[in-house]
Amino acid sequence: MNIVAIGTGYVGLVTGVCYASLGHSVVCLDIDAVKVAGLQDGQLPIYEPGLDGLVQEAVAAGRLRFTTDYDDALNGAELALIAVGTPTEADSRRANTKFVDAAFDAILAARRSGPLSVVVKSTVPIGTNDRLQARLDASGANTGTASIHLASNPEFLREGAAIDDFMQPDRIVVGPRDGVAAEALRRLNQRFIDEGVAYVEVSAASAEMIKYAANAFLATKITFINEVASLCERVGANVEDVAHGIGLDQRIGSAFLATGPGYGGSCFPKDTLALVDTAQVEGSPVRILEAVIDVNEARKREMATKVIDALGGMDQARGKTAAIWGLTFKPDTDDLRDSPSIAIIPMLQQARIKVRAYDPQGMAGAEALFDGLSYAASALEAADGADVLCLVTHWPEFVSADLDAVRKRLAQPAMVDLRNVFDPASMKAAGWDYRSLGRPED
């Protein structure tokens, strides 16, 4: 098929490139001329493992190109995927759909020939597809042979594993508004249907709700095990044993039961807020989710307190140095949006602690987020002379680090492990003052 992917961020670029790798002809469109020029020169605006190679292969095969021109991109297109950002509005919990609206308006204004299925992949408030349909009907643009057919098709890609998630999906959820859009989406995804992937065809509103409900449930699961971890610390239980025990229950499952410093990233924080906003507007509040949001924010602040305590408390910590391993919200991405580090580092700085950080991919983006933060060129350099090492993001190079070499660099052999990467007994035997989450220290 001839496809246009509008937006070249984590969703749009990965989606467009992956469809091109499956044999479709794809144009990736973005209004950011600098970003498009970079893509045309082979420079990716995001870090996603494996994506660079797929881009090079698809471009070389003539199945992928980049443009800023809607008329050019939509010429001969059968399907347009809107995959632009929907950030949280300032001073609000509402998702801002201005980029979705702008993309839709540009499609309406573009010169086209033949029917076009416009598929919203962006995560949007429930009812957005209905609203776009009303705008389409009022525009008078849906006449003649160049008709437009709307659908919802939410994405379920995890940053850092997006290509695998695309190529081996758990399910594909579509919400076509008519038969033309339904047929276009089936043709687009026929390979997956033939492979037996669950193909869920529902209303557009239900598709929008599925996306929000899925992310809200996962955020709740993460937050639940984090609260259990805090309780384990008080009663002497081991949260990893507890997570394993409850995860064996098929009704619960083991996924998303790893304790940590709180969820972050581009999806869970904004999507939980948006669903709470929709629920409040509709007079049907989701109180569990409201608590999840509050607990998750408090969790990030508690992690800073753990570091301060490892330095002897507020009075003793002043003037000491903390080394931070990891700035991004998870490994294998350069995304810092709502990362726990954004809450932890300023609290340490407020306690007059000097902070030195290292992240394999996140330091360039961090410069706009932190004041007074120093950066190291390596994990070992970050540890030089530090009084405590705090592991925030479990990048593979931190997990496999030579801890003897790290210990020699530190002023004190102290570590706060916010991802439970290392074994407490082994760390204690090696002479570390080691603190983790929800596990006995000896």
N, C-alpha and C positions, 0 to 999 in steps of 0.2 A: 504494500500500500504506500501511497504518498502521504507522509505525515509531517506535521509541523509541531515542534515542541516549543512552547512559549515560556521563556524563563530558563536561564542556564545556571541555576543554583544546584543544590544537592539533589533535588527531585527531578527538575526538568532536564538537566544535563545527563544524569545517569539514565533516566527513562529513554530519552532520545537516542543516546549512544547504544543502549542495549537493544532497542528495537532495530536500529541500523545493523547491529551485529547479527540479528536474526534474519536479515535479508530485506527489510523494508527500506524505502528511500526516505531519509529524514533530513529536514531542515531545522536546526536549532536557532531560534530567534530570541534576541534580547535587545532592549532599547539602549543598553549601556554599550556605547560604541567602543570604549576602551576594552571592555571585557571581550567583545566579539573580535576585535582586532587581535587580542592575545590568543584567542582560540584559533583564529585563522593562522596564527604563527606557531600553533602547537603548545601554547601555554595555558594550562588549566587554571581556572579561578578557585578551585577547591582541591582538597586532598582526599582522595578515595582510593584505597588499594585496588590496583588492577585497571583503573579507569583509563589511565594514560595509554596503555597498550591497546585497549579497545578503540579509543578515539583514532589512534594512528592507523589501525587496520581498516576501520570503516571509511575514513577519509581516503585512504589509498585505493579502496575498492570502489570509490565513487558513490557511496551510499549515504554520506554524511557531509553536510556543509553548514556554514554559519552566516547569519545575516542580521541586519537591523531593520530591514525593509519588509513591511507586512505585505505589500503588493507582490513583491518578489517571492516571498515565502509561500503565500497562499495560492499562487498561480498553479493550478492543477492539483492542489491538495484535496484529499478526500476526508482527512481527519485532522483537527487541531486540538492539541492537548494544552490546556492552560495550567501551568505548573509554576506560578509565581508565589512570592511570599505573602503570608497573612499574619504579620506581626501583631502583638497586642497593642492596642491604642494607648497612647500616653494617658496616665491618670485614669485608667479604666481597665476592666477585665475583658473587654470586648475585642474580638478579632477584627483587625482592620482589613477590609476587602477592597481597598482602593486600587491595588495593583490588579486584582482580578477584574474589577469593573473597567479599568483602563484597557486591559488586554481585550476584553469583550467589545468595548466601543471601537477599538482599532480594527477588530475583525469585521464589525458591521460596516465600517467606513472603507474597508479595503476593496479593491477590484478583484472580483472572483468570477469563476465560471463553473457551473455544476454544483450539485448539492455538497454541503460541508457539514460533517458532524463535529460539533464543538463539545469537547469533553473536559470537565473541570476535575483536575487531579489535585489542585490545591486543597488544603484542609480549610473548609469554610463553614460558617455557622449554618445550622439546619434551616432550610428555607431559602438559601442563596440561589439554588438552581431555579426555584419557583420565581424568585425575583428577577433573575436574568431572563426567564421566559416571558415575563410580563414586559420587560424592557424591549425584548425582541418583537413582541406582538405590537407594541406601541410605536416602534421605529418605522414600520412599513418596509423593512429591509427583507423580510421573509417572503418574497414574491418571485414569480418566474422560475427559471431553472436554477438560479443560484440560491436555493433554499438552505436554511440553517436548521440543524437538528441537535438539540441539547441533550446532554447526559452528564451524570456524575460517575466518577471512577476513582475513588480514593486510593492513595498509595500506602503501602505498609513496609517501607524500606527503612532499615536500620543503618545509620551512618557507620561507616567502617566495615559493613557487611552488605552494602546496598546491591552490589552486583549479584552476589549469591542469592539474596532475597528476591531480586527480580527474576533470575533464571530458574529458581526453585521456590516458587511462591506457595504459601500455605493455602491461599485462596485468592480468587479474583472477584472483587465486588463491583458490580456495575448497576447504575440506575438510569437507563435510557428513558427518554420521554416519548419516543415513538419507535416505530418499526425500522426506520432508516438508521437511526442511531444504534438500535439494538443489533442490526445486521452488521454495521461497521465495526462495532466493538467485538462481535463474534469473529469476524474475519481477522481483526487485529490480533486476537488472542487464540486463534484456532490451534496453534501448536500446543499451547498449554492445555486446552480443552481435550485434545487428542491424547495427551499424556495423563489424563485423569485428574488434573487439578480441579478442586471444587470451584465451580463457576456459579456465583451467587447473583442472580438477577432480581433486583428489587426496585422499589420506587426511588426517585432521586433523593427524597428526604430521608428515606431509610438508609441509603448508602452514606449520606452525610452523617447520620447518627451513628452508624456502625463504626466509622473512623473515630469519632470522639469517644464513644463508649469503650472501644478497645484500648485506647491510650489511657483513659481514665481508670480502667480496671487494672492495667499494668502499673500505673503510678500508685494505685492503692495497695497493690501487692508489695511493691518495693517499700512503701512507707510502713506497712504493717510489720514486715520483718525487721525493719530498723527500730521500731518501737520495742519489738520482742528482744532485740539485741541489747537495748538499754536495760530492760528488765533482767535479762540474763546476767548482766554485770552486777546487779544488786543481789541476786539470789544464788550466784555461783554456778549457773548452768552455762552450757556451751551452745551458742546460737547456731553453729554449724551442725552440731548433732541434732538440734531441734529442727532446723530447716530440712535436713535429710529425712528425719522421721516423719514430718508432716508432708513433705514432698512426695513420699511414696504413696500417699493417698491419691488415687487417680482423680478424685474430685478436686484436688488442690494442684498437684503437679509441682515439679521441682524448678521450673523456669521462674526467673525474677525473684528468687528467694536468697540471693547473695546480699548480705548486709553491706552498707557503705555509707558515704557521707551525704546521701540524699540524691534524688534524681535531678538532672539538668538537661541541657540540650535545646534543640530547636523545636521539639514537639511537645513533650509531656508538660512543661511549665505553661506554655501558652494555650495548649489545648484543654488542660484542666480548667484554667481560668475562663476560657471561652465557653465551656460547657456550663460552668457555674453561672456565668452571666446569662446565657440563654435560659437556664432553668429559673433564675430569679425573674427575668422578664416575663416568662410564661406563667409565673405563679406556682411553680412546682419545684421548689429548691431541692438540691442534692446535697444534703447536710453531711453525708459521709465524705464527699469530695471536698467540701469546704474545709473539713477538718484535716484531710490529707494535705491540702495546700499549706495550711498553717503549720502542721507538724513538719513538713518537709523543709520549710524555711527555717524553723527552729533547729532542725537537725544540722543544717549547715553551720549555724552559729555555735552549736555544741562542739563541733569538730575543732573550732578555733580554741575553745576552752580546754580541750584535751591537750593541745600543743602547749598552751600556757601552763597548764598543770605539770607537764613534763619538764618544763623549765623552772619548776619550783614555786609556781604561783605568780600572781600579778606583780608583787613587789620584787621578787627575785628575777623575773623574766626581763625586766626593763634593761635595755642595752645589749641583750644577748642576740644571737643570730640563729634564725631558723632557715633551713634549706627546704625548699619545696620541690618535690618531684611530681611534675604533672600539672598542667594548667587547663587542658581541654576537659570537657565533661566526661569523655570516655576515650579509650585508646583508638588508634587508627582513624582519627579525624583531626582536622585543624579547627573544629568548631568550639568556640568558648562560650556560646550563648547559655546563660544561666548555669554555668559550671559552678560546682561547689567552691572552686578556688576564688571565685569573684566575691563570695561572702567571707571566706576564711582569711585571705590575705589582708584586707583592710582592717579586720579586727585585730590581727597580730600587730599591724602597724600602729593602730590606736593604742596598743599596750606598750608602745615604744620598743618593739622588737624589730630588729633588722631582718629583712626577708630577701633571700636570694633564690631564684627559681630557674628551673630547666624543664623544657618540654620539647620532644622531638619535632613537633609540628606547630605548636601553638604560640610561640614567642612573638612572631611578627604581629599577630592580631592582638596580643596582650598589651602592646605598648599604648594602645588607645584606651585601655580599660583600667590601668593601674598607675598611680603616681608613686614615685619614690621606690619602685621595685627594681632591684638589680637582677641581671640575667647572667647565667653561666653558659659556657659553650658546651658543657657535657655534664652528665650526671655526677661524675667524680668531682668536677670543678665546683659544682653547686655545694658539695659537702665540705669543701675546704674550710676548716676552722669553725664550722657551724656547731652550735651547742645542742641542736636537735635536728633530726631529719624527719620530714613529714611526707609520706607517700600518699598523694591525693589521687593520681590517675595511674592505673596499673598497666602502663605500657610494657611490652615484652622485654625491653632492655632493662627496665627496673626489676622485673620479676627474676631475670637471669643475672643480675648484677653480682659482681664479686664482692661479697659483703665484708670480707677481711680487708680488702683494699679500701672500701668505703669507710670502714671503722677507723682505719689509720688516718684518714683525712679529717675526720670529725674532731672537734675539741673534746666532746663527750660522746660516748657510744650510746646515744639515745635515739630511738626511733618511735614515731607514732604512725602506725600502719592503718590507714583508713580504708584499706581494701582487703585486709586479712590475707595478705599474700604469703607471709612467712609463718613458720611454725613457732609458737611461743616457747615450747620447751627447748628447741634447738637454739633459738635466739638467746635465751637465758643462759644456756650452757656455754655459749660463745662469748658471754660477758656483756651482752646488750641490756640496757634499760629499755625494754620493748613493751609497747602498749598497742593493743589492737581493739577491735570492736566485738563486744558480746562474748568474749572468751576468757576463761581463767588465765591469769598471768603466770601461774606455775602449775 
